[in-house]
Amino acid sequence: MANTFSQLYVQIVFSVKSRDKAIPPAHRDEIHKYITVLVADEGQKLMAIFCMPDHIHILVSFNPEMPIAQLVRKIKTESSKFINGKSWMASKFQWQSGYGVFSYSKSQVRNVVNYILKQEEHHQSKSFHTEYRQFMEKFEIDYDERYLFDLE
C-alpha cells in the first residue's frame, strides 16, 4: 500500500503445555529453522529465536498487515505438527493455549536479540515463571495469577 510505513518489533513468548520440558535441545536448531521459514512465509522477518526445553522466545520485525494472533497461531500449530511428525517424544507435543507479546523500539532490538540468544545462560539463575512475571510487570500488564500459566 502506498504511503504506509511501519517499524514494529515484537517479542513473542509461550511455553510447552503443562510446562513440560519436552523440547529436546538436540533438535533445537531444526525447530529454529522451521519456525524461521514459517515466519518468512507469512511476510514477517524473524530477528531472533531461542527454544528452551519448556518455552520459546521469538523476536519478529512485524508487518502489521497480519494480526499478531494469526501469526502466533500459525507458528504454534505448524511447529507442533512438525515436532509431532518427527516422533521425538513418547507423547503428543503441544504448546500452551496462551502467549505473551511485548513490543520494542528499534533502539532496543540489539539488547532483545542478545537476551533471547542467551536464554540458556539466563535460565541458570531464573525460572521461566519468574522471567514471565517480570515481563508482565515491566510492561505494566494487569493479570490474574490464576490464569498466568497453563499448568494442566
Solvent accessible surface area in square Angstrom, and as a share of the most:
residue,aa,sasa,rsa
1,M,191,0.85
2,A,88,0.68
3,N,135,0.69
4,T,74,0.43
5,F,181,0.75
6,S,65,0.42
7,Q,111,0.49
8,L,77,0.38
9,Y,19,0.07
10,V,9,0.05
11,Q,1,0.00
12,I,0,0.00
13,V,0,0.00
14,F,0,0.00
15,S,0,0.00
16,V,4,0.02
17,K,65,0.27
18,S,39,0.25
19,R,39,0.14
20,D,77,0.40
21,K,156,0.66
22,A,25,0.20
23,I,3,0.01
24,P,31,0.20
25,P,78,0.49
26,A,93,0.72
27,H,48,0.22
28,R,29,0.11
29,D,93,0.48
30,E,69,0.31
31,I,0,0.00
32,H,25,0.11
33,K,139,0.59
34,Y,67,0.25
35,I,0,0.00
36,T,53,0.31
37,V,90,0.51
38,L,16,0.08
39,V,0,0.00
40,A,61,0.47
41,D,106,0.55
42,E,46,0.21
43,G,47,0.46
44,Q,11,0.05
45,K,128,0.54
46,L,32,0.16
47,M,60,0.27
48,A,5,0.04
49,I,15,0.07
50,F,24,0.10
51,C,0,0.00
52,M,22,0.10
53,P,28,0.18
54,D,10,0.05
55,H,2,0.01
56,I,0,0.00
57,H,0,0.00
58,I,0,0.00
59,L,0,0.00
60,V,0,0.00
61,S,31,0.20
62,F,13,0.05
63,N,58,0.30
64,P,67,0.42
65,E,142,0.64
66,M,20,0.09
67,P,80,0.50
68,I,50,0.25
69,A,44,0.34
70,Q,80,0.36
71,L,0,0.00
72,V,2,0.01
73,R,146,0.53
74,K,72,0.30
75,I,0,0.00
76,K,24,0.10
77,T,59,0.35
78,E,43,0.19
79,S,0,0.00
80,S,18,0.12
81,K,124,0.53
82,F,42,0.17
83,I,2,0.01
84,N,50,0.26
85,G,65,0.63
86,K,85,0.36
87,S,92,0.60
88,W,53,0.19
89,M,46,0.21
90,A,121,0.94
91,S,85,0.55
92,K,151,0.64
93,F,3,0.01
94,Q,80,0.36
95,W,16,0.06
96,Q,13,0.06
97,S,100,0.65
98,G,32,0.31
99,Y,77,0.29
100,G,7,0.07
101,V,52,0.30
102,F,4,0.02
103,S,76,0.49
104,Y,20,0.08
105,S,58,0.37
106,K,123,0.52
107,S,100,0.64
108,Q,73,0.33
109,V,17,0.10
110,R,189,0.69
111,N,107,0.55
112,V,10,0.06
113,V,30,0.17
114,N,67,0.34
115,Y,64,0.24
116,I,0,0.00
117,L,94,0.47
118,K,111,0.47
119,Q,0,0.00
120,E,85,0.38
121,E,115,0.52
122,H,40,0.18
123,H,33,0.15
124,Q,154,0.68
125,S,109,0.70
126,K,54,0.23
127,S,63,0.41
128,F,8,0.03
129,H,54,0.24
130,T,55,0.32
131,E,3,0.01
132,Y,13,0.05
133,R,75,0.28
134,Q,82,0.37
135,F,16,0.07
136,M,17,0.08
137,E,110,0.49
138,K,133,0.56
139,F,56,0.23
140,E,153,0.69
141,I,66,0.34
142,D,142,0.73
143,Y,77,0.29
144,D,55,0.29
145,E,87,0.39
146,R,180,0.66
147,Y,161,0.61
148,L,19,0.10
149,F,23,0.10
150,D,35,0.18
151,L,106,0.53
152,E,161,0.72
